[in-house]
Amino acid sequence: MKKFRVIFMGTPEFAVPCLEALHKDCEVIGVITQPDKPRGRGQKLMPSPVKAWAVEHGLDVYQPEKIKTEEFTAKLEELKPDLMVVVAFGQILSQRILDIPEYGCINVHASLLPRYRGAAPMQWCVINGEEKTGVTTMFMDAGLDTGDMLLKKELPIGPNMTLEEVHDSLMAMGAGVLMDTLEELSKGTLKRTPQTGESNYAPMLTKETGHIDWSKSAQEIHNLVRGLNSWPGAFTEMDGKKYKIWLTKRTGQPASAAPGTIVKADKKEGLWVAAADELLQITELQAPGKKKMKASDYLNGHGISLPAAFA
């Protein structure tokens, strides 16, 4: 494979395996990532996972507040990359930047395009109950995830698969699909496929996205819980206090109580709550001021007196 001179753009943990693969087989002449952000209780400035990996391996790192400025665009032009690779970077590139590399800009996107364009494709695939997702590489254009598709690989989504499991599977898959794409680009056999057919948008998540509406079906609530595990987490409230719900299980038992009603608080079986159509079992939760734990363990130390209900 041709040893491309590559500028890599990425920020979260999801992007690190792609950078690692490029560092092995190409010449990474620069890594662009988001500025350090305050994290944790102490709000200490922390580097992105991509920056941490790049610094550890002696790569040049750039962290522009805005990548489209004249000054930084000129810097990218000076570097004269053959190729740019973008994986969950977090900023939109100008057409002038897209035109810099001889071989274009390739994006690794965590969905089967044209479905789930946007900022949170993995989460919304799970929340919407999709049975499969995957990775798509594409040549970037000025639109939002609208460029010509290159290679795809699918991942089945099991009925109880969480976002964390989908994330980790696609993270590993992405690096392989990227390097297969560059292999074909090097050989001149890479085919471009314009995006046609039904598309939809996967908007950025907010904490309020996780507020459970118990008047929805048990399946919809189960999908929301697993689609937001591990961030920001689904939640519900009781007596003005917020409870995060991390894992649930469908019971198949019809619900006769009002939605949100806790019909069982069992030290072995956890909490059983009425949804619109059936009872949903909460198996893992996080009570106010507590750590994440099994619902049965929580009930062993903190009884819930019935009748009670979540809102």
C-alpha positions in Angstrom: 0.0 0.0 0.0 1.2 3.5 -0.7 2.6 5.2 2.4 0.2 8.2 2.3 1.2 11.5 4.1 -1.9 11.8 6.3 -3.4 14.5 8.5 -5.7 12.8 11.0 -8.6 14.6 12.6 -10.5 13.0 15.5 -11.3 13.5 19.2 -12.9 10.7 21.3 -11.8 7.2 22.1 -13.8 5.9 19.1 -11.2 7.5 16.8 -8.0 6.1 18.4 -7.9 2.7 16.7 -8.0 4.5 13.3 -5.1 6.7 14.2 -3.2 3.7 15.5 -3.7 1.9 12.2 -2.6 4.9 10.2 0.5 5.4 12.3 1.5 1.8 11.5 1.0 1.9 7.8 1.1 5.6 6.7 3.1 8.7 7.6 0.9 10.8 10.0 2.2 14.3 9.6 -0.2 16.0 11.9 -3.1 15.2 14.4 -5.9 17.7 14.7 -8.2 17.4 17.8 -10.4 19.5 19.9 -8.9 21.7 22.7 -8.5 20.3 26.1 -11.6 20.4 28.2 -12.3 20.4 32.0 -13.4 17.0 33.3 -14.2 15.3 36.6 -15.0 16.8 39.9 -12.0 19.0 40.0 -12.7 20.3 36.4 -9.1 19.8 35.5 -8.2 20.4 31.9 -7.8 17.0 30.2 -6.6 16.1 26.7 -8.9 14.2 24.3 -8.2 10.5 24.0 -6.8 11.2 20.5 -4.4 13.8 21.8 -3.2 11.6 24.6 -2.4 8.7 22.2 -0.7 11.1 19.7 1.5 12.7 22.3 2.5 9.3 23.7 3.7 8.3 20.2 5.5 11.5 19.4 3.1 12.9 16.8 2.5 16.6 16.1 -0.8 17.7 17.6 -2.8 20.8 16.7 -5.9 22.0 18.7 -7.6 24.9 16.9 -10.7 26.4 18.6 -12.0 26.8 15.0 -10.4 24.9 12.2 -11.9 27.1 9.4 -9.9 30.3 10.3 -7.6 31.7 7.6 -4.5 31.2 9.8 -5.1 27.5 10.5 -6.3 26.7 6.9 -3.0 28.2 5.7 -1.2 25.9 8.1 -2.9 22.8 6.7 -2.0 24.0 3.2 1.7 24.3 4.2 1.7 20.7 5.5 0.8 19.4 2.0 -0.9 16.1 3.0 -1.8 13.5 0.4 -4.9 12.6 2.4 -7.0 13.7 5.3 -8.8 11.2 7.5 -11.6 12.4 9.8 -13.1 10.3 12.6 -15.6 11.9 15.0 -13.6 15.1 15.0 -16.4 17.5 16.1 -15.9 20.5 13.7 -17.2 21.1 10.2 -14.5 21.5 7.5 -14.6 24.3 4.8 -14.6 23.5 1.1 -11.1 25.1 1.0 -9.8 22.5 3.6 -11.5 19.7 1.8 -9.7 20.7 -1.4 -6.2 20.6 0.1 -5.2 16.9 -0.1 -4.5 15.4 -3.5 -6.5 12.2 -2.6 -9.3 14.0 -0.8 -10.7 13.7 2.7 -12.0 10.3 3.9 -14.4 10.1 6.8 -15.2 7.0 9.0 -18.8 7.2 10.0 -20.5 4.9 12.6 -23.6 4.0 10.6 -24.8 2.4 7.4 -25.1 5.6 5.3 -27.3 7.2 4.1 -29.1 6.3 7.3 -28.2 8.1 10.5 -26.2 11.0 9.4 -25.2 13.4 12.2 -23.6 13.5 15.6 -25.0 10.5 17.4 -25.6 7.6 15.0 -24.8 4.8 17.3 -27.1 6.0 20.0 -30.1 6.6 17.8 -29.7 3.3 16.1 -30.2 1.5 19.4 -32.9 3.9 20.7 -34.9 3.4 17.5 -34.7 -0.4 17.8 -32.6 -1.0 14.6 -31.5 -4.6 14.2 -28.2 -3.7 12.5 -25.7 -0.8 12.1 -22.2 -0.6 10.9 -19.4 1.5 9.6 -19.2 3.5 6.3 -16.2 5.2 4.8 -16.9 8.1 2.5 -15.2 10.9 0.6 -16.3 14.1 2.4 -18.1 17.0 0.7 -19.4 20.2 2.1 -22.7 18.6 3.3 -23.3 16.8 6.6 -22.3 13.2 6.0 -23.5 13.4 2.4 -20.4 12.5 0.5 -19.9 9.5 -1.8 -19.8 6.2 0.0 -16.7 3.9 -0.3 -16.8 0.7 1.8 -19.3 -0.6 4.4 -19.4 -3.3 7.0 -22.4 -4.4 9.0 -22.9 -5.1 12.7 -26.0 -6.9 14.0 -27.6 -5.3 17.0 -28.9 -7.9 19.5 -32.2 -7.2 21.4 -30.3 -6.5 24.6 -27.1 -5.0 23.2 -26.2 -1.7 24.9 -24.6 1.4 23.4 -21.3 0.6 25.0 -21.2 -2.8 23.3 -22.1 -1.3 19.9 -19.5 1.5 20.4 -16.7 -1.0 21.2 -17.6 -3.2 18.3 -17.8 -0.4 15.8 -14.6 1.2 17.2 -12.6 -1.9 16.3 -14.4 -2.4 13.0 -13.8 1.2 11.9 -10.0 0.8 11.8 -10.2 -2.3 9.6 -12.7 -0.7 7.2 -10.5 2.4 7.0 -7.4 0.5 6.1 -9.2 -1.6 3.5 -10.4 1.7 2.0 -6.8 3.0 1.8 -5.6 -0.2 0.3 -8.1 0.1 -2.6 -7.4 3.8 -2.9 -3.7 2.9 -3.3 -4.4 0.3 -5.9 -6.8 2.6 -7.8 -9.7 0.2 -7.4 -11.8 2.2 -4.9 -15.3 2.8 -6.1 -17.5 5.8 -5.2 -21.2 5.3 -4.6 -23.4 8.4 -4.4 -25.8 8.4 -1.4 -29.4 7.8 -2.6 -32.5 6.5 -0.9 -34.0 7.2 2.5 -31.8 9.1 5.0 -32.4 10.4 8.5 -30.6 12.6 11.0 -29.1 11.5 14.3 -29.1 14.7 16.4 -26.8 15.4 19.3 -28.0 14.0 22.6 -28.9 16.1 25.6 -29.4 15.0 29.2 -33.1 15.5 28.7 -33.1 12.9 25.9 -32.8 10.2 28.7 -36.0 11.2 30.6 -38.2 8.0 30.5 -41.8 8.4 29.4 -43.5 5.5 31.1 -46.6 5.9 28.9 -44.5 4.5 26.0 -44.2 0.7 25.3 -41.8 -1.5 27.3 -39.8 -2.0 24.1 -39.4 1.7 23.5 -38.2 2.3 27.1 -35.9 -0.7 27.0 -34.4 0.6 23.7 -33.9 4.1 25.3 -32.1 2.6 28.3 -29.7 0.5 26.4 -29.2 3.3 23.8 -28.0 5.7 26.5 -25.8 3.3 28.4 -23.1 4.7 29.0 -23.9 8.4 28.4 -25.9 10.3 29.3 -28.0 7.6 30.8 -31.8 7.1 30.9 -33.5 8.5 34.1 -36.7 8.7 35.9 -37.9 10.5 39.1 -39.6 9.6 42.3 -40.5 12.1 45.1 -38.4 14.8 43.2 -35.3 12.7 43.2 -33.6 11.4 40.0 -32.8 7.7 39.5 -30.6 6.7 36.6 -31.7 3.4 34.9 -28.8 1.5 33.3 -30.2 -1.9 32.5 -33.7 -3.2 31.9 -35.4 -6.5 30.9 -38.7 -7.1 29.2 -40.9 -9.4 31.1 -43.7 -10.1 28.6 -46.2 -9.8 31.5 -49.1 -7.4 30.7 -49.3 -4.2 32.8 -52.7 -3.4 34.5 -51.4 -0.6 36.6 -50.9 3.0 35.5 -47.7 3.8 33.6 -44.8 4.3 36.0 -46.3 2.4 38.8 -43.8 0.2 40.7 -45.7 -3.1 41.1 -42.9 -5.1 42.6 -39.8 -4.2 44.6 -38.1 -7.6 45.1 -34.7 -8.1 46.7 -34.1 -10.9 44.2 -35.8 -9.7 41.0 -35.3 -5.9 41.3 -38.0 -3.4 40.4 -40.9 -4.2 38.1 -42.5 -1.1 36.6 -45.6 -0.7 34.5 -45.1 0.7 31.0 -47.9 1.3 28.5 -48.3 -2.4 27.6 -46.2 -4.6 29.9 -44.1 -4.7 33.0 -40.5 -3.8 32.6 -37.9 -5.1 35.0 -35.2 -2.7 36.1 -32.0 -4.8 36.8 -29.4 -2.0 37.3 -29.8 1.5 38.5 -28.1 4.4 40.2 -30.0 6.1 43.1 -29.4 9.7 44.1 -25.9 10.0 45.6 -25.1 6.3 45.1 -23.0 4.3 42.7 -24.3 2.2 39.8 -25.5 -1.1 41.2 -27.8 -4.1 40.7 -31.4 -3.2 41.6 -31.5 -6.2 43.8 -28.5 -5.0 45.8 -30.0 -1.5 46.1 -33.3 -3.0 47.5 -31.3 -5.1 50.0 -30.2 -1.8 51.7 -32.9 0.6 50.7 -36.4 -0.7 50.8 -39.1 1.0 48.6 -42.5 1.1 50.2 -45.4 0.4 47.9 -47.5 1.9 46.5 -44.9 4.0 44.7 -44.4 5.3 41.2 -41.8 6.8 38.9 -42.5 9.9 36.9 
